[in-house]
Amino acid sequence: MKNRILTLAGATAVLLGLTVPAQAQQPTTPSPTIPSRGTTTRPAWEFGLGYQWLRTGAFCATFDASNCTSDDPQTHAFGLTANAARSWGLFGVVADVGWSRDTDELDDNNFGGDSLNSDIFHAAGGVRFSGRWGRIWPYAEVLGGVGYQSYHVELTTVTFTETRTWPMAQAGGGATFVTGDGWGIYLQVDYRRMFLDEAEDFQTGRNDVRAVFGVRMVLD
């Protein structure tokens, strides 16, 4: 009986000795990891929304040829703009719209009124050439379109509105600073030429400058 117990104990010890090393040698399966999402480097679409500051060139706004003198350049401190671009590599097409407003107090001796509100709208389309330097994407663009300007005058005794529509050409550029996957901020400066009607506006053109700061969404 004693021999049987010793034999059973020995066999159990041998089995335990073989089992423990086998379990220790089993490879551990690594837990699956979720790959991190990379930053877009070749966007097919870009959409921008921003604030625009507009400085218009000298323009005769009296609408009277007998005493027309060019006004000083006018600053439209408040404005909004939106744009969309479709890119194929470094080349793309772009559409841009915007609105700016300026309010001036009128001189009672000249106008007999209180205020003049000037609103400028534009819609244009053209081509864009872009670069991709890490998270900085510079670009240059050339656009053509139309500009619409409205003058709303509040006089002491009467109120009236005058509007003008002109062709325009715009050239400029800027840079998008990618701050996350799918979006960034951008800065842009443009020169704009408004083609006026000499018979109606008493001059052939006006030179405007625009600066833009905004956010941009980029999509593959």
C-alpha positions, 0 to 999 in steps of 0.5 A: 500500500505504501509503495502504491502511494509513493508511486502515485505521488511521484507520477503526479509530481512528474505531470506537474513538472511538465505542465507548468513549463508548457504553460509558461512557454505559450506565446501571449497574443497581443491585444489588438490596437486601433490604428491612429487616424492620419492627417489629410495631406492631399485634400480633394475639397476645401471649405472656408469661412472667415472674417474679411477686412476691405479697403476700397480705392478712391471712388466718386460717390456723389453721383453728380458729375458737376461736383464730383471729386474722388473720395478718400479710400474707404475702410469696410471694417466688418465683413464675412466671406465663404469659399470652396475649392476642388483640388486635383493635386496642386491645381484646383478651382475655387469659388468665393463670395463675400459681404462687407459693410461700412457706416459713415456719419455724413456732413450736414453742410454737404448732404443734409443727412445723418449717415451713409451705409455702404454694402459691398457684395461679391461673387467670383470663381477661378483657379488655385495653385497650392503647395503642401509643406507639412502642416503649412499649405500655401496657395495663390489664386486668380478669380473673376466675377462681379461686385455689387455695391449699395449706398443707403443714405439717411437724410434729414427729410428723405431716405434713398438707396443707390446701387452699382454692379461692376465686373471684377478681377482678383488676385492673391494668396495665403496659407492654410495652417493645418491644426487637426485632421480635417481642418485648420485656420487660414490667412489670405490677402488679395488685390481686387480691381473693380471695372467701373463705367466711366459714363456712370461712375466718372472713372474707369476703375477702382483698386481694392485690397482685402485681408481674410482670417478664417477656418477651413475644413479639408476633406479627402 
